[in-house]
Amino acid sequence: MTSTKSFGISKQVVLEAYRRVKANRGAAGIDNESIEMFEVDLKANLYRIWNRMSSGSYFPPAVKQVEISKKSGGTRILGVPTVSDRIAQMVVKLYVEPQLDGLFHPDSYGYRPGKSAKQAIATAQQRCWRYDWVVEFDVKGAFDTLDRDLLMKAVRTHSKDRWVLLYIERWLTGVSRQRTRVLVGESPTEVKRLRPRSVGGVVARNQNGEALRHDALKGVCAKHQVATTSERRCSLVTRFSVAEPVF
């Protein structure tokens, strides 16, 4: 039978995406729906995500934005997508990560498969016995000032899946909402922010970088870069083990 869907997205990948999002926990998004609430009608909710993504009709909802304090002073905006949107982002991540991970420098340790912060520290310690200087720098407001056009050009260079490109672009150009404590009665006011989505989303974390070839380095030890980046990456997906029936 010929499929009537525009894109061939596996239901098993959607199920695996849900499992990973559940394992990561996380707070409710702008709709106040928790993982537990999502699971009340799990099969129907997963089917809805798969159906919309497969047909090209999935549009990401607004992202809840919360302010968290920084040790250095000031605040950082953290984006909290809905549970459904985190699952949809994870679906794209599971497809695209194997294509992109090999592009990064071997000394990039930030949330990559088989890499850890402990490994970065161990490598830095070893190299600092040989060199007596360190360069440290950061990209200020990387997620707020990232050029979406350049980023999408880089993604298109390395990924040819039309649906992956479609949804990454929708996430990057989506409107975020910030919950503020401006009192209107007892309810916080929701304010739309016309800026790139913030750090909390799966795809936002996964796509940040200069042409997807170089990490935004947080620390460099001597001539060999030892970096901790703002990208978040899960394990590469090679198999999907389905314990329960697919929705």
PEKA-V73605 format. One record per pair of residues at least 12 apart in sequence whose ideal C-beta (glycine too) atoms are under 10 Angstrom apart, sorted by the first residue. I is the first residue (numbers start at 1). GAP is how many residues later the second one is. If there is no record, write none. Layout:
i=I gap=GAP
i=I gap=GAP
This chain:
i=3 gap=51
i=4 gap=50
i=4 gap=51
i=5 gap=45
i=5 gap=46
i=5 gap=48
i=5 gap=49
i=5 gap=50
i=5 gap=51
i=5 gap=158
i=6 gap=47
i=6 gap=48
i=6 gap=49
i=6 gap=50
i=6 gap=51
i=6 gap=156
i=6 gap=157
i=6 gap=160
i=7 gap=46
i=7 gap=47
i=7 gap=48
i=7 gap=49
i=7 gap=51
i=7 gap=154
i=7 gap=155
i=7 gap=156
i=7 gap=157
i=7 gap=159
i=7 gap=160
i=8 gap=46
i=8 gap=153
i=8 gap=155
i=9 gap=40
i=9 gap=41
i=9 gap=42
i=9 gap=44
i=9 gap=45
i=9 gap=46
i=9 gap=49
i=9 gap=82
i=9 gap=83
i=9 gap=86
i=9 gap=152
i=9 gap=154
i=9 gap=155
i=10 gap=40
i=10 gap=44
i=10 gap=81
i=10 gap=84
i=10 gap=85
i=10 gap=230
i=10 gap=236
i=11 gap=35
i=11 gap=36
i=11 gap=38
i=11 gap=39
i=11 gap=40
i=11 gap=43
i=11 gap=229
i=11 gap=231
i=11 gap=235
i=11 gap=236
i=12 gap=38
i=12 gap=227
i=12 gap=228
i=12 gap=229
i=12 gap=230
i=12 gap=234
i=12 gap=235
i=13 gap=37
i=13 gap=40
i=13 gap=77
i=13 gap=78
i=13 gap=79
i=13 gap=81
i=13 gap=82
i=13 gap=224
i=13 gap=227
i=14 gap=32
i=14 gap=33
i=14 gap=35
i=14 gap=36
i=14 gap=37
i=14 gap=39
i=14 gap=40
i=14 gap=73
i=14 gap=74
i=14 gap=76
i=14 gap=77
i=14 gap=80
i=14 gap=226
i=14 gap=232
i=14 gap=233
i=15 gap=27
i=15 gap=28
i=15 gap=31
i=15 gap=35
i=15 gap=72
i=15 gap=76
i=15 gap=225
i=15 gap=226
i=15 gap=227
i=15 gap=228
i=15 gap=229
i=15 gap=230
i=15 gap=231
i=15 gap=232
i=16 gap=71
i=16 gap=74
i=16 gap=75
i=16 gap=78
i=16 gap=221
i=16 gap=223
i=16 gap=224
i=16 gap=225
i=16 gap=226
i=17 gap=29
i=17 gap=32
i=17 gap=33
i=17 gap=69
i=17 gap=70
i=17 gap=71
i=17 gap=72
i=17 gap=73
i=17 gap=74
i=17 gap=75
i=17 gap=76
i=17 gap=77
i=17 gap=78
i=17 gap=185
i=17 gap=217
i=17 gap=220
i=17 gap=223
i=18 gap=17
i=18 gap=20
i=18 gap=21
i=18 gap=24
i=18 gap=27
i=18 gap=28
i=18 gap=31
i=18 gap=65
i=18 gap=66
i=18 gap=68
i=18 gap=69
i=18 gap=72
i=18 gap=73
i=18 gap=229
i=19 gap=68
i=19 gap=71
i=19 gap=221
i=19 gap=222
i=19 gap=223
i=19 gap=224
i=20 gap=66
i=20 gap=67
i=20 gap=70
i=20 gap=71
i=20 gap=73
i=20 gap=74
i=20 gap=182
i=20 gap=214
i=20 gap=215
i=20 gap=217
i=21 gap=14
i=21 gap=17
i=21 gap=60
i=21 gap=62
i=21 gap=63
i=21 gap=64
i=21 gap=65
i=21 gap=66
i=21 gap=67
i=21 gap=68
i=21 gap=69
i=21 gap=70
i=21 gap=181
i=22 gap=13
i=22 gap=14
i=22 gap=16
i=22 gap=17
i=22 gap=61
i=22 gap=64
i=22 gap=65
i=23 gap=211
i=24 gap=62
i=24 gap=66
i=24 gap=178
i=24 gap=208
i=24 gap=210
i=26 gap=54
i=26 gap=55
i=26 gap=57
i=26 gap=60
i=26 gap=174
i=27 gap=37
i=27 gap=39
i=27 gap=51
i=27 gap=53
i=27 gap=56
i=27 gap=173
i=28 gap=36
i=28 gap=52
i=28 gap=54
i=28 gap=55
i=29 gap=32
i=29 gap=33
i=29 gap=34
i=29 gap=35
i=29 gap=50
i=29 gap=51
i=29 gap=52
i=29 gap=53
i=29 gap=54
i=29 gap=55
i=29 gap=56
i=29 gap=57
i=29 gap=148
i=29 gap=171
i=29 gap=172
i=30 gap=31
i=30 gap=32
i=30 gap=33
i=30 gap=34
i=30 gap=35
i=30 gap=50
i=30 gap=51
i=30 gap=52
i=30 gap=55
i=30 gap=146
i=30 gap=147
i=30 gap=148
i=30 gap=149
i=30 gap=160
i=31 gap=30
i=31 gap=31
i=31 gap=33
i=31 gap=51
i=31 gap=52
i=31 gap=53
i=31 gap=54
i=32 gap=32
i=32 gap=50
i=33 gap=12
i=33 gap=49
i=33 gap=50
i=33 gap=51
i=34 gap=49
i=35 gap=48
i=35 gap=51
i=36 gap=47
i=37 gap=46
i=38 gap=44
i=38 gap=45
i=38 gap=46
i=38 gap=48
i=38 gap=49
i=39 gap=44
i=42 gap=202
i=42 gap=205
i=43 gap=201
i=43 gap=202
i=43 gap=203
i=43 gap=204
i=44 gap=203
i=45 gap=38
i=45 gap=39
i=45 gap=42
i=45 gap=202
i=46 gap=38
i=46 gap=41
i=46 gap=200
i=46 gap=201
i=47 gap=199
i=47 gap=200
i=48 gap=36
i=48 gap=199
i=49 gap=34
i=49 gap=35
i=49 gap=36
i=49 gap=38
i=49 gap=39
i=49 gap=42
i=49 gap=198
i=50 gap=37
i=50 gap=38
i=50 gap=41
i=50 gap=196
i=50 gap=197
i=52 gap=32
i=52 gap=36
i=53 gap=34
i=53 gap=35
i=53 gap=38
i=53 gap=39
i=53 gap=110
i=53 gap=113
i=53 gap=114
i=54 gap=109
i=55 gap=108
i=56 gap=106
i=56 gap=107
i=56 gap=110
i=56 gap=111
i=58 gap=26
i=58 gap=27
i=58 gap=30
i=58 gap=33
i=58 gap=105
i=58 gap=108
i=58 gap=109
i=58 gap=112
i=59 gap=26
i=59 gap=29
i=59 gap=108
i=59 gap=111
i=59 gap=112
i=59 gap=115
i=60 gap=21
i=60 gap=22
i=60 gap=24
i=60 gap=25
i=60 gap=28
i=60 gap=29
i=60 gap=107
i=60 gap=110
i=60 gap=111
i=60 gap=112
i=60 gap=113
i=60 gap=114
i=60 gap=115
i=60 gap=137
i=60 gap=141
i=60 gap=143
i=61 gap=20
i=61 gap=21
i=61 gap=23
i=61 gap=24
i=61 gap=27
i=61 gap=113
i=61 gap=114
i=61 gap=116
i=62 gap=17
i=62 gap=19
i=62 gap=20
i=62 gap=23
i=62 gap=112
i=62 gap=113
i=62 gap=114
i=62 gap=115
i=62 gap=116
i=62 gap=128
i=62 gap=130
i=62 gap=131
i=62 gap=135
i=63 gap=14
i=63 gap=15
i=63 gap=16
i=63 gap=17
i=63 gap=18
i=63 gap=19
i=63 gap=22
i=63 gap=108
i=63 gap=111
i=63 gap=112
i=63 gap=113
i=63 gap=114
i=63 gap=115
i=63 gap=130
i=63 gap=134
i=63 gap=135
i=63 gap=137
i=63 gap=138
i=63 gap=141
i=64 gap=14
i=64 gap=15
i=64 gap=16
i=64 gap=17
i=64 gap=18
i=64 gap=112
i=64 gap=113
i=64 gap=114
i=64 gap=115
i=64 gap=126
i=64 gap=136
i=65 gap=12
i=65 gap=13
i=65 gap=14
i=65 gap=15
i=65 gap=111
i=65 gap=112
i=65 gap=113
i=65 gap=114
i=65 gap=115
i=65 gap=125
i=65 gap=126
i=65 gap=128
i=65 gap=130
i=65 gap=132
i=65 gap=133
i=65 gap=134
i=65 gap=135
i=66 gap=12
i=66 gap=13
i=66 gap=14
i=66 gap=112
i=66 gap=113
i=66 gap=132
i=66 gap=134
i=67 gap=111
i=67 gap=112
i=67 gap=113
i=67 gap=114
i=68 gap=131
i=76 gap=65
i=76 gap=67
i=76 gap=122
i=76 gap=123
i=77 gap=64
i=77 gap=66
i=77 gap=67
i=77 gap=99
i=77 gap=101
i=77 gap=116
i=77 gap=118
i=77 gap=120
i=77 gap=121
i=77 gap=122
i=77 gap=123
i=78 gap=120
i=78 gap=121
i=78 gap=122
i=78 gap=123
i=79 gap=64
i=79 gap=97
i=79 gap=98
i=79 gap=99
i=79 gap=114
i=79 gap=117
i=79 gap=118
i=79 gap=119
i=79 gap=120
i=79 gap=121
i=79 gap=122
i=79 gap=125
i=79 gap=126
i=80 gap=96
i=80 gap=99
i=80 gap=118
i=80 gap=119
i=80 gap=120
i=80 gap=121
i=81 gap=90
i=81 gap=93
i=81 gap=95
i=81 gap=116
i=81 gap=117
i=81 gap=119
i=81 gap=120
i=81 gap=121
i=81 gap=122
i=81 gap=123
i=85 gap=86
i=85 gap=89
i=85 gap=116
i=85 gap=117
i=85 gap=118
i=86 gap=114
i=86 gap=115
i=86 gap=116
i=86 gap=117
i=87 gap=115
i=88 gap=79
i=88 gap=82
i=88 gap=83
i=88 gap=114
i=88 gap=115
i=89 gap=78
i=89 gap=79
i=89 gap=82
i=89 gap=112
i=89 gap=113
i=89 gap=114
i=89 gap=115
i=89 gap=116
i=89 gap=117
i=90 gap=112
i=90 gap=113
i=90 gap=116
i=90 gap=144
i=91 gap=72
i=91 gap=73
i=91 gap=76
i=91 gap=111
i=92 gap=67
i=92 gap=69
i=92 gap=71
i=92 gap=72
i=92 gap=73
i=92 gap=74
i=92 gap=75
i=92 gap=76
i=92 gap=79
i=92 gap=110
i=92 gap=111
i=92 gap=114
i=92 gap=115
i=93 gap=71
i=93 gap=75
i=93 gap=109
i=93 gap=110
i=93 gap=112
i=93 gap=113
i=93 gap=114
i=93 gap=139
i=93 gap=140
i=93 gap=141
i=93 gap=144
i=94 gap=108
i=94 gap=140
i=94 gap=141
i=94 gap=142
i=94 gap=143
i=94 gap=146
i=95 gap=64
i=95 gap=66
i=95 gap=68
i=95 gap=69
i=95 gap=142
i=96 gap=59
i=96 gap=62
i=96 gap=63
i=96 gap=65
i=96 gap=68
i=96 gap=69
i=96 gap=71
i=96 gap=72
i=96 gap=107
i=96 gap=110
i=96 gap=111
i=97 gap=15
i=97 gap=16
i=97 gap=109
i=97 gap=136
i=97 gap=137
i=97 gap=138
i=97 gap=139
i=97 gap=140
i=98 gap=15
i=98 gap=138
i=98 gap=139
i=98 gap=140
i=99 gap=56
i=99 gap=59
i=99 gap=60
i=99 gap=61
i=99 gap=62
i=99 gap=65
i=99 gap=113
i=100 gap=54
i=100 gap=55
i=100 gap=58
i=100 gap=59
i=100 gap=106
i=100 gap=107
i=100 gap=109
i=100 gap=112
i=100 gap=113
i=100 gap=131
i=100 gap=133
i=101 gap=12
i=101 gap=13
i=101 gap=14
i=101 gap=105
i=101 gap=130
i=101 gap=132
i=101 gap=135
i=102 gap=56
i=102 gap=134
i=103 gap=51
i=103 gap=54
i=103 gap=55
i=103 gap=106
i=103 gap=108
i=103 gap=109
i=103 gap=110
i=103 gap=111
i=104 gap=105
i=104 gap=108
i=104 gap=109
i=104 gap=110
i=104 gap=111
i=104 gap=123
i=104 gap=125
i=104 gap=127
i=104 gap=129
i=105 gap=108
i=105 gap=109
i=105 gap=110
i=105 gap=112
i=105 gap=119
i=105 gap=120
i=105 gap=121
i=105 gap=122
i=105 gap=124
i=106 gap=17
i=106 gap=118
i=106 gap=119
i=107 gap=12
i=107 gap=13
i=107 gap=16
i=107 gap=17
i=107 gap=20
i=107 gap=108
i=107 gap=110
i=107 gap=113
i=107 gap=114
i=107 gap=117
i=107 gap=118
i=107 gap=119
i=107 gap=120
i=108 gap=12
i=108 gap=101
i=108 gap=106
i=108 gap=107
i=108 gap=108
i=108 gap=109
i=108 gap=117
i=108 gap=118
i=108 gap=119
i=108 gap=120
i=108 gap=121
i=108 gap=123
i=108 gap=125
i=109 gap=12
i=109 gap=13
i=109 gap=14
i=109 gap=15
i=109 gap=106
i=109 gap=109
i=109 gap=110
i=109 gap=116
i=109 gap=117
i=109 gap=118
i=109 gap=119
i=109 gap=120
i=110 gap=95
i=110 gap=98
i=110 gap=105
i=110 gap=106
i=110 gap=107
i=110 gap=108
i=110 gap=117
i=110 gap=118
i=110 gap=119
i=110 gap=120
i=110 gap=121
i=110 gap=122
i=110 gap=123
i=111 gap=94
i=111 gap=95
i=111 gap=117
i=111 gap=118
i=111 gap=119
i=111 gap=120
i=111 gap=121
i=111 gap=122
i=111 gap=123
i=112 gap=103
i=112 gap=117
i=112 gap=119
i=112 gap=120
i=112 gap=121
i=112 gap=122
i=112 gap=123
i=112 gap=124
i=113 gap=120
i=113 gap=121
i=113 gap=122
i=113 gap=123
i=113 gap=124
i=114 gap=119
i=114 gap=121
i=114 gap=122
i=115 gap=113
i=115 gap=114
i=115 gap=118
i=117 gap=111
i=119 gap=107
i=120 gap=98
i=120 gap=99
i=120 gap=101
i=120 gap=106
i=120 gap=107
i=120 gap=108
i=120 gap=109
i=121 gap=98
i=121 gap=105
i=121 gap=107
i=122 gap=104
i=123 gap=98
i=123 gap=101
i=123 gap=102
i=123 gap=103
i=124 gap=95
i=124 gap=96
i=124 gap=97
i=124 gap=98
i=124 gap=100
i=124 gap=102
i=124 gap=103
i=124 gap=104
i=125 gap=96
i=125 gap=101
i=126 gap=95
i=126 gap=98
i=126 gap=100
i=127 gap=94
i=127 gap=95
i=127 gap=96
i=127 gap=97
i=127 gap=99
i=128 gap=93
i=128 gap=94
i=128 gap=98
i=130 gap=91
i=130 gap=92
i=130 gap=93
i=130 gap=94
i=131 gap=90
i=131 gap=91
i=131 gap=92
i=131 gap=93
i=132 gap=90
i=133 gap=88
i=133 gap=89
i=134 gap=85
i=134 gap=86
i=134 gap=87
i=134 gap=88
i=134 gap=92
i=135 gap=82
i=135 gap=84
i=135 gap=85
i=135 gap=86
i=135 gap=87
i=135 gap=90
i=136 gap=81
i=136 gap=82
i=136 gap=83
i=136 gap=84
i=136 gap=85
i=137 gap=79
i=137 gap=80
i=137 gap=81
i=137 gap=82
i=137 gap=83
i=138 gap=78
i=138 gap=79
i=138 gap=80
i=138 gap=81
i=138 gap=92
i=139 gap=69
i=139 gap=71
i=139 gap=76
i=139 gap=77
i=139 gap=78
i=139 gap=79
i=139 gap=90
i=139 gap=91
i=142 gap=54
i=142 gap=57
i=142 gap=66
i=142 gap=67
i=142 gap=68
i=142 gap=74
i=142 gap=87
i=142 gap=88
i=143 gap=52
i=143 gap=53
i=143 gap=54
i=143 gap=55
i=143 gap=56
i=143 gap=57
i=143 gap=58
i=143 gap=61
i=143 gap=62
i=143 gap=65
i=143 gap=73
i=143 gap=87
i=144 gap=49
i=144 gap=51
i=144 gap=52
i=144 gap=53
i=144 gap=54
i=144 gap=55
i=145 gap=50
i=145 gap=51
i=146 gap=26
i=146 gap=50
i=146 gap=51
i=146 gap=58
i=146 gap=61
i=146 gap=62
i=146 gap=63
i=146 gap=64
i=146 gap=70
i=147 gap=49
i=147 gap=63
i=148 gap=20
i=148 gap=21
i=148 gap=24
i=148 gap=25
i=148 gap=48
i=149 gap=23
i=150 gap=60
i=150 gap=61
i=151 gap=17
i=151 gap=18
i=151 gap=21
i=151 gap=45
i=151 gap=56
i=151 gap=57
i=151 gap=58
i=151 gap=59
i=151 gap=60
i=151 gap=61
i=152 gap=13
i=152 gap=16
i=152 gap=17
i=152 gap=20
i=152 gap=21
i=152 gap=55
i=153 gap=58
i=153 gap=59
i=154 gap=53
i=154 gap=55
i=154 gap=56
i=154 gap=57
i=154 gap=58
i=154 gap=59
i=155 gap=13
i=155 gap=14
i=155 gap=17
i=155 gap=52
i=155 gap=56
i=155 gap=57
i=156 gap=12
i=156 gap=13
i=157 gap=54
i=157 gap=55
i=157 gap=56
i=158 gap=53
i=158 gap=54
i=158 gap=55
i=159 gap=53
i=164 gap=39
i=167 gap=36
i=168 gap=35
i=168 gap=36
i=168 gap=38
i=168 gap=39
i=170 gap=33
i=171 gap=25
i=171 gap=26
i=171 gap=30
i=171 gap=31
i=171 gap=32
i=171 gap=33
i=171 gap=36
i=172 gap=24
i=172 gap=25
i=172 gap=29
i=172 gap=31
i=172 gap=32
i=172 gap=35
i=173 gap=21
i=173 gap=23
i=173 gap=24
i=174 gap=22
i=174 gap=23
i=174 gap=27
i=175 gap=17
i=175 gap=18
i=175 gap=19
i=175 gap=20
i=175 gap=22
i=176 gap=15
i=176 gap=16
i=176 gap=17
i=176 gap=18
i=176 gap=19
i=176 gap=20
i=176 gap=21
i=176 gap=22
i=176 gap=24
i=176 gap=25
i=177 gap=12
i=177 gap=13
i=177 gap=14
i=177 gap=15
i=177 gap=16
i=178 gap=12
i=178 gap=13
i=178 gap=14
i=178 gap=15
i=178 gap=17
i=178 gap=20
i=179 gap=12
i=196 gap=12
i=199 gap=31
i=199 gap=33
i=200 gap=32
i=201 gap=31
i=202 gap=30
i=202 gap=31
i=202 gap=32
i=203 gap=29
i=204 gap=26
i=204 gap=27
i=204 gap=28
i=205 gap=24
i=205 gap=25
i=205 gap=26
i=205 gap=27
i=205 gap=28
i=206 gap=24
i=206 gap=25
i=206 gap=26
i=206 gap=27
i=206 gap=28
i=207 gap=24
i=208 gap=21
i=208 gap=22
i=208 gap=23
i=208 gap=24
i=209 gap=20
i=209 gap=21
i=209 gap=22
i=212 gap=19
i=214 gap=13
i=214 gap=15
i=215 gap=12
i=215 gap=13
i=215 gap=14
i=215 gap=15
i=215 gap=16
i=216 gap=12
i=216 gap=13
i=216 gap=14
i=216 gap=15
i=217 gap=12
i=218 gap=12
